[in-house]
Amino acid sequence: EKLKINPYVLMTGMIDDESLKLLYQSSVLFVFPSINEGFGLPALEAMACGAAVIGSNASSIPEIIGWEAALFDPLDENAIAAKIEQVLTDDRLRWTLGLGATAGAMLPDFRICLRSSMYCMQSRRSWMS
């Protein structure tokens, strides 16, 4: 309410997988400003559904998204707003991110798998200590 974005933002709460897929497929843009992400599954899911995805330049997100032009500093509100505006006003970029996202989501990079595995092992090691 404070930002006056209610007419433009849908707050769903918990939803089932089929509804989530439909939301991804019908979205104009998926924004993922995560600061600390283990793997980045929401971004990967959105990409697999053909959504244009932009996200944080932190953690594993850059490897998931795979496009420098789709990244922003998650701690900089102005950078996030500028990236959203850029993608929403540049049809070619938005189309490219959606097309590239679909291709990228189908072939996860070995480095992503390795990084995810290492993260899990490190998390488990610190939990067991």
Buried (B, 14 or more C-beta within 10 A) or exposed (E): EEEEEEEEEEEEEEEEEEEBBEBBEEBEBBBBBBEEBEBBEBBBBBBBBBBBBBBBBBBBBBBBBBBEBBBBBBEEEEBBEEBBEBBEEEEEBBEBBBEBBBEBBEEBEEEBEEBBEEBEEEEEEEEEE
